[in-house]
Amino acid sequence: MELTEARWRTATRSSNNGGDCVEVADNLPGRVLVRDSKDRDGGTLRFAPAAWRDFVDLARRRPHA
């Protein structure tokens, strides 16, 4: 998978506690990429756009601790 075109951004709900962040790249056709900002080379999760939207919708409905 070619990641050079990915535009990474910090997820809206990520913590501001010294880098405990999830980064998302949703600019690539047919996929959404997710990685840990503390370990950018440690692996990337790949989701279909519909699956990512479902996950985000579910996360928004859950109470936050």
Summary of the structure (lengths in Angstrom):
residues: 65
radius of gyration: 12.2
end to end distance: 35.1
largest distance: 35.9
contacts: 132
relative contact order: 0.19
helix: 20%
strand: 22%
